[in-house]
Amino acid sequence: MFNKLKNNYFILIVTFFIIYFFFNLMDGERGLVSYFEKKEHYDQLQKDQKNLKVKIAELDLKNSLLTEDIDLDFIEILIREKFLFGKKSETTYILKENGNKK
């Protein structure tokens, strides 16, 4: 048996290295599975960044409407939405969406 092992020594070493490199390729901190997890996380962070940029642009617009040249139409919209305030000749309706109060 020792002679057979001696004759197939090169095949055993090569097989061991192939198995070793295969497991390191698939698993580990720098493996293929970890790569796809990090790529998915990176894509999600990019989507979040785009959403935050849109929100920042909207808030900058609203801020500029309230600070620079005061836009009375925008202030009226805010008062109507936040305080449910209307004029004397108007009727205000409160609509419920999906059974939840808004």
C-alpha positions in Angstrom: 0.0 0.0 0.0 2.9 2.3 0.8 4.2 1.7 -2.7 0.9 2.6 -4.3 0.8 5.8 -2.2 4.3 6.6 -3.2 3.4 6.2 -6.9 0.3 8.3 -6.6 1.9 11.0 -4.4 1.7 13.7 -7.1 -2.0 12.9 -7.8 -2.8 13.2 -4.1 -1.0 16.5 -3.7 -2.7 18.0 -6.8 -6.1 16.7 -5.6 -5.5 18.3 -2.2 -4.5 21.7 -3.8 -7.5 21.6 -6.1 -9.9 21.0 -3.2 -8.2 23.6 -1.1 -8.4 26.3 -3.8 -12.0 25.4 -4.6 -13.1 25.9 -1.0 -11.2 29.1 -0.7 -12.6 30.4 -3.9 -16.2 29.7 -2.8 -16.1 30.5 0.9 -14.3 33.0 3.1 -14.1 36.7 3.4 -12.9 37.2 -0.2 -14.8 34.2 -1.7 -17.4 34.1 -4.4 -20.4 33.9 -2.0 -19.1 36.9 -0.1 -18.6 38.8 -3.3 -22.2 38.5 -4.3 -23.4 39.4 -0.8 -21.2 42.5 -0.9 -22.4 43.4 -4.4 -26.0 43.2 -3.3 -25.3 45.4 -0.3 -23.5 47.9 -2.5 -26.4 48.0 -5.0 -28.8 48.6 -2.1 -26.6 51.4 -0.8 -26.6 53.1 -4.2 -30.4 52.9 -4.4 -30.6 54.5 -0.9 -28.2 57.2 -2.0 -30.3 58.1 -5.0 -33.5 58.2 -2.9 -31.7 60.5 -0.4 -30.5 62.8 -3.1 -34.1 63.1 -4.4 -35.4 63.9 -0.9 -32.6 66.4 -0.3 -33.5 68.2 -3.6 -37.2 68.3 -2.6 -36.3 69.7 0.8 -34.0 72.3 -0.7 -36.8 73.4 -3.0 -39.3 73.7 -0.1 -36.7 75.5 1.9 -36.0 78.0 -0.8 -39.8 78.6 -1.2 -40.0 79.5 2.5 -36.8 81.5 2.9 -35.8 83.6 -0.1 -38.8 85.2 -1.8 -41.7 83.9 0.4 -44.1 82.0 -1.9 -47.6 82.6 -0.5 -49.1 79.8 -2.6 -46.7 77.3 -1.0 -47.5 78.6 2.5 -51.2 78.3 1.7 -50.7 74.7 0.6 -48.8 73.9 3.8 -51.5 75.4 6.0 -54.2 73.5 4.1 -52.4 70.2 4.4 -51.1 70.4 8.0 -53.9 72.2 9.7 -56.8 71.3 7.5 -57.6 74.9 7.2 -59.8 76.4 4.5 -61.6 79.5 3.5 -65.2 80.4 4.7 -66.8 79.5 1.4 -65.0 76.1 1.1 -66.1 72.7 2.5 -63.3 70.5 3.7 -63.5 66.7 3.4 -61.3 64.3 5.2 -60.8 61.0 3.2 -59.7 57.8 4.8 -57.4 55.5 2.8 -57.7 51.8 3.4 -59.4 52.3 6.7 -56.5 54.3 8.2 -56.9 57.9 9.3 -54.7 60.3 7.5 
